[in-house]
Amino acid sequence: MSTFIESRFLRTSRLNSLGKGAAYFGLAALLAMTAATAQIATPDTAGLDTSGNPKSEMAACNSGKTQQDRAACLKEVRNANAEKRAGKLGNGADYTANAMKRCEVFKESEDQAACRARVGGQAKLDGSVGAGGVLREGVITVPAQ
C-alpha cells in the first residue's frame, strides 16, 4: 500500500511542477510580447508642441502631457525662447554639415574619409533611434602589399 501512495504523490508532484512550469512560461511569453510591442510615443500623443509659440509650449508643460517633469519642461521652454530671441536658435539646421564636423576628430586622412563615407550614406544602416541607436557599417577593401 505504501508503494501506491508514493507513486500517487510523485505523479501529482510532477503535475504541479509541470503546471508551474507552464505558468512561468506563459508569464515569460506575456512579458516578452509586451516588451516587443512597446512603442515610443509619437509627438502627437506625447503632448509635444513644436509650433515655437511660447504660450502653447507653456500650456503643454502645465498640462502634464509632455515626457518631462513640469519644472524641466518650463525651464527648457524659457531657455529655447531666450535662444530664439538672441538669434541663436535656428529651425533649418544643416544636419549633414554637423555630421561631417564630427569626422574632424580623426587625425588620419583615411579615417576621416571612412567617417565621411559612413555619414554620407555609403554605409549599411542597422537599428533605429527608438531601439537605442543606429549602427553604420562601412567596408573598405585594402589592397595587399
C-alpha positions in Angstrom: 0.0 0.0 0.0 2.9 2.4 0.7 4.0 1.9 -2.9 0.7 3.2 -4.2 0.8 6.3 -2.0 4.3 7.1 -3.1 3.6 6.8 -6.8 0.4 8.8 -6.5 2.3 11.5 -4.6 5.1 11.6 -7.2 2.6 11.8 -10.0 0.8 14.8 -8.5 4.1 16.4 -7.7 5.2 16.2 -11.3 1.9 17.6 -12.5 2.3 20.5 -10.1 5.8 21.2 -11.4 4.6 21.0 -15.0 1.7 23.4 -14.2 4.1 25.8 -12.6 6.5 25.5 -15.5 3.7 26.2 -17.9 2.5 29.2 -15.9 6.1 30.6 -15.8 6.5 30.0 -19.5 3.2 31.8 -20.1 4.2 34.7 -17.9 7.6 35.0 -19.7 5.9 34.9 -23.1 3.4 37.6 -22.0 6.3 39.8 -20.7 8.2 39.2 -23.9 5.3 40.2 -26.1 4.6 43.3 -24.0 8.2 44.4 -24.4 8.2 43.6 -28.1 5.1 45.6 -28.8 6.1 48.6 -26.6 6.4 51.7 -28.7 7.8 55.1 -28.2 5.2 57.8 -28.0 4.7 59.8 -31.2 4.9 63.6 -31.0 1.1 63.8 -31.4 0.5 61.6 -28.3 3.4 62.9 -26.2 1.9 66.4 -25.9 5.0 68.0 -27.5 4.5 71.3 -29.1 6.8 72.2 -31.9 5.0 75.4 -33.0 7.5 77.7 -31.5 4.7 79.6 -29.7 5.8 80.1 -26.1 2.3 80.3 -24.7 1.2 77.0 -26.3 4.5 75.4 -25.2 4.0 76.5 -21.6 0.4 75.2 -21.8 1.8 71.8 -22.9 4.2 71.8 -20.0 1.4 72.8 -17.5 -1.0 70.1 -18.8 1.4 67.3 -17.9 1.3 65.7 -21.3 5.0 66.0 -22.0 7.5 63.3 -21.3 9.3 65.6 -18.8 8.5 66.8 -15.3 6.9 70.2 -15.2 9.9 72.2 -13.9 12.3 70.8 -16.5 9.8 71.4 -19.3 9.2 75.0 -18.3 13.0 75.6 -18.0 13.5 74.3 -21.5 10.8 76.4 -22.9 12.3 79.5 -21.3 15.8 78.6 -22.5 14.6 77.9 -26.0 12.8 81.2 -26.2 15.8 83.1 -24.9 18.0 81.4 -27.6 15.3 82.3 -30.2 15.3 86.0 -29.1 19.1 86.1 -29.2 19.0 84.6 -32.8 20.9 81.5 -31.8 18.1 79.1 -32.3 17.6 78.0 -36.0 14.8 75.9 -37.4 16.6 74.9 -40.6 19.6 73.1 -39.1 22.1 71.6 -41.5 22.5 68.1 -40.1 24.9 67.0 -42.8 27.4 69.7 -42.0 27.1 68.9 -38.3 27.7 65.2 -39.0 30.7 66.0 -41.2 32.2 68.1 -38.4 32.2 65.1 -36.2 34.6 63.4 -38.6 37.2 66.0 -37.9 38.2 64.2 -34.7 40.1 61.6 -36.7 43.7 62.6 -37.4 44.4 60.2 -40.3 43.0 61.2 -43.7 41.9 57.6 -44.3 39.9 57.5 -41.1 38.3 60.9 -42.0 37.4 59.6 -45.4 35.9 56.4 -43.9 33.9 58.5 -41.4 32.6 60.8 -44.2 31.6 57.7 -46.3 29.6 56.3 -43.3 27.9 59.6 -42.6 27.3 60.4 -46.2 25.1 57.4 -46.8 27.6 54.9 -48.2 27.2 52.6 -45.3 24.8 49.8 -44.3 22.4 51.1 -41.6 21.1 48.8 -38.8 18.9 49.7 -35.9 16.8 52.8 -35.1 16.8 55.7 -32.8 13.9 54.3 -30.9 15.7 51.0 -30.4 18.7 52.7 -28.9 20.9 53.7 -31.8 21.8 53.5 -35.4 24.8 51.4 -36.4 26.5 52.5 -39.6 28.8 49.8 -41.1 31.2 50.5 -43.9 33.5 48.1 -45.6 36.8 49.3 -47.0 38.9 47.0 -49.2 42.6 47.5 -48.8 44.9 46.0 -51.4 47.6 43.7 -50.3 51.2 45.0 -50.4 
